[in-house]
Amino acid sequence: MTFRPIRRLLVANRGEIAVRIQRTAQRMGIHTIAIYSEVDRYAPHVEMANERYFLGGDIPAETYLNIEKILALAREAKADAIHPGYGFLSENSGFCKGCYGGGDYLHWSVGGGHGPLRQ
């Protein structure tokens, strides 16, 4: 597998975790992309991102746990990689596997891929 440099990172999380990931990525010169629900519209992780996308919905299943929506937004935003943060989707092998599907390739920016997550 050939890895490309990460230039555009979608952070699939919220709050302080997303802030820390974005801060580090921006220091590395990486363009950050936030996703957010209505309740997080003016949250620090949204405000500091270079780009932001609204998830819609009101509950976690419709927002930060909506794998299809997050992957669609990552592709729309032309993200090179997704960082799942902590909790939410960080240990979801289906989400990790989805990053490699659909003819597009998004780096899964943490861990060793969906195999180890399944175990």
Contacts in CASP RR format, 6 or more apart in sequence:
PFRMAT RR
TARGET T0000
AUTHOR 0000-0000-0000
METHOD contacts of the structure
MODEL  1
MTFRPIRRLLVANRGEIAVRIQRTAQRMGIHTIAIYSEVDRYAPHVEMAN
ERYFLGGDIPAETYLNIEKILALAREAKADAIHPGYGFLSENSGFCKGCY
GGGDYLHWSVGGGHGPLRQ
3 107 0 8 1.000
4 80 0 8 1.000
4 107 0 8 1.000
5 80 0 8 1.000
6 30 0 8 1.000
6 80 0 8 1.000
6 81 0 8 1.000
6 107 0 8 1.000
6 109 0 8 1.000
7 30 0 8 1.000
7 31 0 8 1.000
7 80 0 8 1.000
8 30 0 8 1.000
8 31 0 8 1.000
8 33 0 8 1.000
8 77 0 8 1.000
8 78 0 8 1.000
8 79 0 8 1.000
8 80 0 8 1.000
8 81 0 8 1.000
9 21 0 8 1.000
9 22 0 8 1.000
9 25 0 8 1.000
9 30 0 8 1.000
9 31 0 8 1.000
9 32 0 8 1.000
9 33 0 8 1.000
9 79 0 8 1.000
9 80 0 8 1.000
9 81 0 8 1.000
9 82 0 8 1.000
9 83 0 8 1.000
9 109 0 8 1.000
10 33 0 8 1.000
10 34 0 8 1.000
10 35 0 8 1.000
10 70 0 8 1.000
10 73 0 8 1.000
10 74 0 8 1.000
10 77 0 8 1.000
10 79 0 8 1.000
10 81 0 8 1.000
10 82 0 8 1.000
10 83 0 8 1.000
11 18 0 8 1.000
11 21 0 8 1.000
11 22 0 8 1.000
11 25 0 8 1.000
11 32 0 8 1.000
11 33 0 8 1.000
11 34 0 8 1.000
11 35 0 8 1.000
11 45 0 8 1.000
11 49 0 8 1.000
11 82 0 8 1.000
11 83 0 8 1.000
11 85 0 8 1.000
12 35 0 8 1.000
12 64 0 8 1.000
12 70 0 8 1.000
12 74 0 8 1.000
12 82 0 8 1.000
12 83 0 8 1.000
12 84 0 8 1.000
12 85 0 8 1.000
12 88 0 8 1.000
12 89 0 8 1.000
12 95 0 8 1.000
13 21 0 8 1.000
13 45 0 8 1.000
13 64 0 8 1.000
13 83 0 8 1.000
13 84 0 8 1.000
13 85 0 8 1.000
13 86 0 8 1.000
13 87 0 8 1.000
13 88 0 8 1.000
13 89 0 8 1.000
13 90 0 8 1.000
14 36 0 8 1.000
14 37 0 8 1.000
14 40 0 8 1.000
14 43 0 8 1.000
14 45 0 8 1.000
14 64 0 8 1.000
15 40 0 8 1.000
15 43 0 8 1.000
15 44 0 8 1.000
15 45 0 8 1.000
16 45 0 8 1.000
17 85 0 8 1.000
17 86 0 8 1.000
18 34 0 8 1.000
18 45 0 8 1.000
18 85 0 8 1.000
19 44 0 8 1.000
19 45 0 8 1.000
19 48 0 8 1.000
21 32 0 8 1.000
21 83 0 8 1.000
21 85 0 8 1.000
22 32 0 8 1.000
22 34 0 8 1.000
22 45 0 8 1.000
22 48 0 8 1.000
22 49 0 8 1.000
23 48 0 8 1.000
25 32 0 8 1.000
25 83 0 8 1.000
26 32 0 8 1.000
26 48 0 8 1.000
26 50 0 8 1.000
31 50 0 8 1.000
31 51 0 8 1.000
32 48 0 8 1.000
32 49 0 8 1.000
32 50 0 8 1.000
32 51 0 8 1.000
33 49 0 8 1.000
33 50 0 8 1.000
33 51 0 8 1.000
33 52 0 8 1.000
33 53 0 8 1.000
33 74 0 8 1.000
33 77 0 8 1.000
33 79 0 8 1.000
34 45 0 8 1.000
34 46 0 8 1.000
34 48 0 8 1.000
34 49 0 8 1.000
34 51 0 8 1.000
34 52 0 8 1.000
34 53 0 8 1.000
35 52 0 8 1.000
35 53 0 8 1.000
35 54 0 8 1.000
35 55 0 8 1.000
35 63 0 8 1.000
35 64 0 8 1.000
35 70 0 8 1.000
35 73 0 8 1.000
36 43 0 8 1.000
36 45 0 8 1.000
36 46 0 8 1.000
36 52 0 8 1.000
36 53 0 8 1.000
36 54 0 8 1.000
36 55 0 8 1.000
37 54 0 8 1.000
37 55 0 8 1.000
37 56 0 8 1.000
37 57 0 8 1.000
37 58 0 8 1.000
37 63 0 8 1.000
37 64 0 8 1.000
38 54 0 8 1.000
38 56 0 8 1.000
38 57 0 8 1.000
38 58 0 8 1.000
40 46 0 8 1.000
41 54 0 8 1.000
46 52 0 8 1.000
51 77 0 8 1.000
53 73 0 8 1.000
53 76 0 8 1.000
53 77 0 8 1.000
55 62 0 8 1.000
55 63 0 8 1.000
55 64 0 8 1.000
55 66 0 8 1.000
55 69 0 8 1.000
55 70 0 8 1.000
55 73 0 8 1.000
56 62 0 8 1.000
56 63 0 8 1.000
56 69 0 8 1.000
57 63 0 8 1.000
60 88 0 8 1.000
62 69 0 8 1.000
63 69 0 8 1.000
64 70 0 8 1.000
64 88 0 8 1.000
64 89 0 8 1.000
65 88 0 8 1.000
65 89 0 8 1.000
67 89 0 8 1.000
67 92 0 8 1.000
67 94 0 8 1.000
67 95 0 8 1.000
67 98 0 8 1.000
70 82 0 8 1.000
70 89 0 8 1.000
70 95 0 8 1.000
71 82 0 8 1.000
71 95 0 8 1.000
71 98 0 8 1.000
71 99 0 8 1.000
71 106 0 8 1.000
74 82 0 8 1.000
74 99 0 8 1.000
74 106 0 8 1.000
75 104 0 8 1.000
75 106 0 8 1.000
79 106 0 8 1.000
80 106 0 8 1.000
80 107 0 8 1.000
81 106 0 8 1.000
81 107 0 8 1.000
81 108 0 8 1.000
81 109 0 8 1.000
82 99 0 8 1.000
82 106 0 8 1.000
82 107 0 8 1.000
82 108 0 8 1.000
82 109 0 8 1.000
83 109 0 8 1.000
83 110 0 8 1.000
84 90 0 8 1.000
84 92 0 8 1.000
84 95 0 8 1.000
84 96 0 8 1.000
84 108 0 8 1.000
84 109 0 8 1.000
84 110 0 8 1.000
85 110 0 8 1.000
89 95 0 8 1.000
90 110 0 8 1.000
91 117 0 8 1.000
92 117 0 8 1.000
93 113 0 8 1.000
93 114 0 8 1.000
93 115 0 8 1.000
93 117 0 8 1.000
93 118 0 8 1.000
94 114 0 8 1.000
94 117 0 8 1.000
96 108 0 8 1.000
96 113 0 8 1.000
96 114 0 8 1.000
96 115 0 8 1.000
96 117 0 8 1.000
97 114 0 8 1.000
99 105 0 8 1.000
99 106 0 8 1.000
99 107 0 8 1.000
99 108 0 8 1.000
100 106 0 8 1.000
100 108 0 8 1.000
100 114 0 8 1.000
108 114 0 8 1.000
111 117 0 8 1.000
END
